[in-house]
Each structure stands twice: as C-alpha cells, then as structure tokens.
C-alpha cells in the first residue's frame, strides 16, 4: 500500500470516530480532551500568544463558493490600508505570534501588493501562509510568491472532478486551476527553490464526500500535501448540506479558537475566530485604535472565554448556532 493511502485511511478513520457519539461521549475520550484543553488554557493564562494571526489583505473575491458566506457578506470589499497591515504585523511580532496568514474572505492574489506584504512579514521572521483558490495563480504571480519566500500556499479545490468543482466553486474553471498549480510546482523546481510548499485543501460536505479517496490520490502526486477537513456552518449563518461534524449540543466542547487565534479583517476589526465574517458580532475592538495584545488580553476576550468554559453558548452571538469543526 502506498504511503499516501496509509495517510488517507488514517485521516478518514479519525474523522469517522469523531462523528460517533459513543466515541465523543466516552469518558476516556472526554478526559483526554479535557486535559488538552486545560493545558492550552493554562498556557494562555501564563502569557502564551495566539498560535496564528489571520490578517486579511483583501476582502475582494472572484468566486462565489456554495459553502462560503462571501456571496451574502455585506461589509465593504476593499484592500487593507498598507499602514494598518504593517501595524498588524508589528503587533503580531510584539505579542509573540509566529505564524501569519495574509488572507481571510478575499482572494489574496487580487491584491497587487501581496508580494510586499509577504516580504514584510518574512522580514519580521514570521512564518507566512496564503490560502488561495488558485484561479489567478499565473506564471507571474507564481514567480512573485517564490521570490517573496512565502512559506506555504494552500489552494482550496474541493474536488478533482471538473463538473463537481465548478458547481461548488462558482465562477472558476477546474482546468485553469489545475494548470496553475502544476505551473507553480514546475516553476519552483526550475528556479531551484524549496518554497513555497504547495498544499491543496478539500472541505468535505454533501456535494463531494464520495470522492475523498480519489481526490487524495489524484493531488498527492502533484503537490506537497493534501488536507481533507470537515465542513462547518459559519455560526449558523450558512446552510451546508452534509455537515461532517457531530451535531450534539450535549457533547459540545468549548471552542478552542479564543485560546488559539486572532483574526483581523480588512476594516481592522479584531475577531476571536473566522466565523464572524461581517466583523459585527464578536469584535474585540479595532486595530486602528488598539493593539493585538490589548485584544488578546482584554476583558471582551476574557468574558468570551469564560462563557465558553461555562457552556453559556446561547449568550454569545454566532457561537449559539455554531457547529465548529475544531477540537482541542
């Protein structure tokens, strides 16, 4: 059996177990998860920074994917102010964050200044990862990503079948994305570079759940890494058919996001997770008037964490109807 098949079956087995109430409700499993949770909570209480910062370089996207709230998002579609972006990077460095993702709800390659933003984060010693749909990844942009020393690009694809892909990622063409990904990998080799690492992302839900194995085998021969993740419902704001998460309120754990990450949208709103796509429900403040440290250690975040630990989800906008796909 090939190595990628072993990895695929291991991942599938793990995801299947996490959909089983007997497993998630098992006292041994829950005790294990609780220990992991307590270690993370203690680390943050002792001053540990977020694991990552998502810093949106643009809220403009060229696709309307069926499982994404972008088509209904009402906030302005803009490119972030350069000075505000630079402040976000400096704040991240000061707080001790080591990993920055210059994207959120937009397609990062829309931003003509992306290369400068990547170089700015790399100059600060920050690991930098970009998520993209790959549709704009032509030869010039591929060269820019390589020359800017981007650590990794993760390309969201969700199917290896053109008809399924184009039904999910409306407005994009599968063959073009396939050519772009192959072109990046080939150019990296031609330039003698090791970076960026190239990954493809697959979010599993009703439209594609029958092809996970074939997807893995198809793409693992082209890119460095294949990630198959579980769908969620964006705080209950988007209906996703075939959610691949356990939907049982009684077995729900506190969400790890408030102890794990910060998100800053192009308007500067600082958020505790990615689900607040409008930036109006869970905002901790604005980067224009406060620092990331103030948001991370502030009363709003402290209260959010307290409510999660006390399982008072119904009192938190978005969290009440959310079915997160993360575990501790």
C-alpha positions as CSV (number, residue, x, y, z in Angstrom):
1,X,0.0,0.0,0.0
2,X,1.3,3.5,-0.9
3,X,2.3,5.9,1.8
4,X,-0.4,8.4,0.8
5,X,-3.1,5.7,1.1
6,X,-2.0,4.9,4.6
7,X,-2.2,8.6,5.5
8,X,-5.6,8.9,3.8
9,X,-7.1,5.9,5.6
10,X,-5.7,7.2,9.0
11,X,-7.3,10.6,8.5
12,X,-10.6,9.1,7.4
13,X,-10.7,6.7,10.4
14,X,-10.1,9.6,12.8
15,X,-12.8,11.8,11.2
16,X,-15.3,8.9,11.3
17,X,-14.6,8.3,15.0
18,X,-15.3,11.9,15.8
19,X,-18.7,11.6,14.3
20,X,-19.6,8.8,16.6
21,X,-21.5,9.7,19.8
22,X,-20.1,6.7,21.6
23,X,-16.6,7.9,21.0
24,X,-17.1,11.6,21.6
25,X,-19.2,10.8,24.7
26,X,-16.8,8.2,26.0
27,X,-15.4,9.3,29.5
28,X,-11.9,8.3,28.5
29,X,-12.0,10.4,25.3
30,X,-13.6,13.3,27.1
31,X,-11.0,13.2,29.9
32,X,-8.2,13.2,27.3
33,X,-9.8,16.2,25.5
34,X,-10.2,18.0,28.8
35,X,-6.6,17.5,29.7
36,X,-5.6,19.0,26.3
37,X,-8.0,21.9,26.9
38,X,-6.7,22.6,30.4
39,X,-3.1,22.7,29.2
40,X,-3.9,25.2,26.5
41,X,-5.9,27.4,28.9
42,X,-3.1,27.3,31.4
43,X,-0.6,28.3,28.8
44,X,-2.6,31.3,27.6
45,X,-3.2,32.3,31.3
46,X,0.6,32.3,31.7
47,X,1.1,34.6,28.8
48,X,1.2,32.3,25.7
49,X,0.4,34.2,22.5
50,X,-2.1,33.1,19.8
51,X,-0.9,30.3,17.6
52,X,-1.7,32.3,14.5
53,X,-2.9,35.6,13.1
54,X,-5.2,35.8,10.1
55,X,-4.6,39.3,8.7
56,X,-6.9,40.0,5.7
57,X,-5.1,41.7,2.9
58,X,-8.3,42.0,0.8
59,X,-12.0,41.3,1.2
60,X,-12.4,41.1,-2.6
61,X,-13.0,37.6,-4.0
62,X,-13.5,36.4,-7.6
63,X,-15.6,33.4,-6.7
64,X,-18.9,32.6,-5.1
65,X,-18.5,29.2,-3.5
66,X,-21.6,27.4,-2.3
67,X,-20.4,26.7,1.2
68,X,-18.9,30.2,1.8
69,X,-20.8,33.2,3.2
70,X,-18.9,35.6,0.8
71,X,-21.9,36.0,-1.5
72,X,-24.1,37.3,1.4
73,X,-21.3,39.3,3.1
74,X,-22.3,42.9,3.3
75,X,-19.1,44.7,4.5
76,X,-17.1,46.7,2.0
77,X,-14.9,44.8,-0.5
78,X,-11.6,46.5,-0.1
79,X,-7.8,46.1,0.1
80,X,-6.5,46.8,3.5
81,X,-4.6,50.0,4.2
82,X,-0.9,49.4,3.9
83,X,-0.1,51.2,7.2
84,X,-2.8,49.2,9.0
85,X,-1.4,46.0,7.7
86,X,2.1,46.9,8.8
87,X,0.8,47.7,12.2
88,X,-0.9,44.3,12.4
89,X,2.5,42.7,11.6
90,X,4.3,44.7,14.2
91,X,1.7,43.9,16.8
92,X,1.9,40.2,16.0
93,X,5.7,40.3,16.4
94,X,5.4,42.1,19.7
95,X,2.7,39.7,21.0
96,X,4.9,36.7,20.2
97,X,2.8,35.4,17.3
98,X,5.0,33.3,14.9
99,X,2.5,32.5,12.1
100,X,0.7,35.0,9.9
101,X,-1.9,34.3,7.2
102,X,-2.4,37.3,4.9
103,X,-6.0,36.4,3.8
104,X,-9.5,35.8,5.2
105,X,-12.6,36.2,3.0
106,X,-11.0,37.6,-0.1
107,X,-8.8,36.0,-2.8
108,X,-5.4,37.2,-1.7
109,X,-4.0,37.2,-5.3
110,X,-6.4,40.0,-6.2
111,X,-4.1,42.3,-4.2
112,X,-1.2,43.6,-6.3
113,X,0.7,44.4,-3.2
114,X,0.6,40.9,-1.8
115,X,4.3,40.3,-2.6
116,X,5.3,43.3,-0.5
117,X,3.1,42.1,2.4
118,X,4.6,38.7,2.3
119,X,8.1,40.1,2.3
120,X,7.2,42.4,5.2
121,X,6.1,39.5,7.3
122,X,9.1,37.4,6.4
123,X,11.5,40.3,7.3
124,X,9.9,40.2,10.8
125,X,10.7,36.4,11.0
126,X,7.0,35.4,10.8
127,X,6.0,32.2,9.1
128,X,3.7,33.2,6.3
129,X,0.9,31.1,4.7
130,X,-1.5,32.1,2.0
131,X,-4.9,30.5,1.2
132,X,-6.0,30.9,-2.4
133,X,-8.5,29.5,-4.8
134,X,-5.6,29.3,-7.4
135,X,-7.6,30.8,-10.2
136,X,-5.3,33.8,-10.5
137,X,-2.1,32.0,-10.0
138,X,-0.5,32.6,-13.4
139,X,3.3,32.4,-14.1
140,X,4.0,36.0,-12.9
141,X,2.2,35.5,-9.6
142,X,3.8,32.1,-9.1
143,X,7.2,33.8,-9.6
144,X,6.3,36.5,-7.2
145,X,5.3,34.0,-4.5
146,X,8.6,32.1,-4.9
147,X,10.7,35.3,-4.9
148,X,8.9,36.7,-1.8
149,X,9.9,33.5,0.0
150,X,6.3,32.6,1.0
151,X,6.4,29.6,3.3
152,X,3.3,27.8,2.0
153,X,0.4,28.3,-0.3
154,X,-2.8,26.3,0.4
155,X,-5.1,26.1,-2.6
156,X,-8.8,25.3,-1.9
157,X,-10.1,23.0,-4.6
158,X,-12.7,20.6,-3.0
159,X,-12.9,18.2,-6.0
160,X,-10.8,16.6,-8.7
161,X,-13.8,16.3,-11.0
162,X,-14.4,19.4,-13.2
163,X,-18.2,19.3,-13.1
164,X,-18.3,18.9,-9.3
165,X,-15.6,21.6,-8.7
166,X,-17.3,24.1,-10.9
167,X,-20.6,23.5,-9.2
168,X,-19.0,24.2,-5.8
169,X,-16.6,27.0,-6.7
170,X,-18.9,29.0,-8.9
171,X,-17.1,31.3,-11.4
172,X,-13.9,29.3,-11.5
173,X,-12.6,26.7,-14.0
174,X,-11.1,23.5,-12.8
175,X,-8.7,23.1,-15.8
176,X,-7.3,26.5,-15.3
177,X,-6.6,25.9,-11.6
178,X,-5.0,22.6,-12.3
179,X,-2.7,24.2,-14.8
180,X,-1.8,26.9,-12.4
181,X,-0.9,24.5,-9.6
182,X,1.2,22.4,-11.9
183,X,2.8,25.6,-13.2
184,X,3.8,26.8,-9.7
185,X,5.3,23.4,-8.8
186,X,7.2,23.3,-12.1
187,X,8.5,26.9,-11.8
188,X,9.6,26.3,-8.2
189,X,11.7,23.3,-9.4
190,X,13.1,25.3,-12.3
191,X,14.2,28.1,-10.0
192,X,15.8,25.7,-7.6
193,X,13.6,26.9,-4.8
194,X,12.2,24.9,-1.9
195,X,9.4,27.3,-1.0
196,X,6.5,27.8,-1.1
197,X,5.3,24.4,0.0
198,X,2.2,23.7,-2.1
199,X,-0.9,22.2,-0.4
200,X,-4.4,21.6,-1.7
201,X,-7.4,21.8,0.6
202,X,-10.6,19.8,0.5
203,X,-13.6,20.7,2.6
204,X,-15.9,17.7,2.8
205,X,-19.7,18.0,2.6
206,X,-22.6,16.6,0.7
207,X,-21.5,17.6,-2.8
208,X,-18.2,15.9,-2.6
209,X,-18.0,13.4,0.2
210,X,-17.9,10.3,-2.1
211,X,-14.6,11.3,-3.7
212,X,-12.3,11.9,-0.8
213,X,-10.0,9.0,-1.5
214,X,-9.7,9.7,-5.3
215,X,-9.1,13.3,-4.5
216,X,-6.3,12.4,-2.2
217,X,-4.7,10.0,-4.6
218,X,-5.0,12.5,-7.6
219,X,-3.5,15.5,-5.8
220,X,-0.9,13.8,-3.7
221,X,1.1,13.0,-6.8
222,X,1.2,16.7,-7.8
223,X,1.6,18.8,-4.6
224,X,3.4,18.5,-1.3
225,X,0.4,18.0,0.9
226,X,-3.3,17.2,0.8
227,X,-5.6,18.3,3.6
228,X,-9.1,17.0,3.9
229,X,-11.1,19.0,6.5
230,X,-14.6,19.0,7.9
231,X,-17.3,21.4,7.0
232,X,-19.0,23.8,9.4
233,X,-21.9,26.2,9.3
234,X,-20.3,29.7,9.8
235,X,-22.0,30.3,13.1
236,X,-25.4,29.1,11.7
237,X,-25.4,31.7,9.0
238,X,-24.8,29.4,6.1
239,X,-26.7,26.1,5.4
240,X,-24.2,23.5,4.4
241,X,-25.7,20.1,3.5
242,X,-23.9,17.1,4.8
243,X,-22.1,18.6,7.7
244,X,-19.2,16.3,8.7
245,X,-19.2,17.2,12.3
246,X,-21.1,15.8,15.3
247,X,-24.1,17.9,15.9
248,X,-24.9,17.1,19.5
249,X,-25.2,20.1,21.9
250,X,-24.8,17.9,25.0
251,X,-21.4,16.6,23.8
252,X,-20.1,20.0,22.7
253,X,-16.7,21.2,24.0
254,X,-15.8,24.8,24.4
255,X,-14.4,26.1,21.2
256,X,-10.6,26.3,21.1
257,X,-10.5,29.5,18.9
258,X,-10.5,32.1,21.7
259,X,-7.3,30.5,23.1
260,X,-5.7,29.8,19.7
261,X,-6.0,32.6,17.2
262,X,-6.8,36.2,16.3
263,X,-8.4,37.4,13.0
264,X,-8.2,41.0,11.7
265,X,-10.4,41.9,8.7
266,X,-9.6,44.5,6.1
267,X,-11.6,47.1,8.0
268,X,-9.4,46.5,11.1
269,X,-11.9,44.6,13.3
270,X,-10.1,42.2,15.6
271,X,-12.0,38.9,16.0
272,X,-11.6,35.7,18.0
273,X,-12.4,33.4,15.1
274,X,-13.1,33.3,11.4
275,X,-16.9,32.8,11.6
276,X,-17.7,36.5,12.2
277,X,-17.3,37.3,8.5
278,X,-19.1,40.7,8.9
279,X,-17.0,41.6,11.9
280,X,-20.0,42.9,13.8
281,X,-20.9,40.1,16.3
282,X,-17.7,39.2,18.2
283,X,-15.4,42.2,17.6
284,X,-12.8,42.7,20.3
285,X,-12.0,46.2,19.0
286,X,-10.3,47.8,16.0
287,X,-6.6,47.6,15.1
288,X,-6.7,51.3,14.3
289,X,-7.2,52.2,17.9
290,X,-5.8,49.3,19.9
291,X,-3.1,46.6,19.8
292,X,-3.4,42.9,19.3
293,X,-2.1,42.4,22.8
294,X,-4.9,44.6,24.2
295,X,-7.5,42.5,22.3
296,X,-5.9,39.1,23.3
297,X,-5.6,40.0,27.0
298,X,-8.7,42.3,27.2
299,X,-12.0,42.0,29.0
300,X,-14.0,41.1,25.9
301,X,-11.8,38.1,25.2
302,X,-11.7,37.1,28.8
303,X,-15.5,37.2,29.0
304,X,-15.9,35.2,25.8
305,X,-13.6,32.5,27.2
306,X,-15.5,32.5,30.5
307,X,-18.8,31.9,28.7
308,X,-17.4,29.1,26.7
309,X,-15.9,27.3,29.7
310,X,-19.3,27.7,31.4
311,X,-21.0,26.4,28.3
312,X,-23.1,29.5,28.0
313,X,-23.1,29.4,24.2
314,X,-26.6,30.7,23.9
315,X,-25.5,34.0,25.3
316,X,-22.9,34.5,22.5
317,X,-23.9,35.8,19.1
318,X,-22.8,33.3,16.4
319,X,-21.5,30.8,18.9
320,X,-25.0,29.9,19.9
321,X,-25.8,28.3,16.5
322,X,-22.2,27.4,15.5
323,X,-21.1,23.8,14.9
324,X,-17.3,24.2,14.9
325,X,-15.0,21.7,13.2
326,X,-12.1,22.2,15.5
327,X,-11.2,20.0,18.6
328,X,-8.6,20.8,21.2
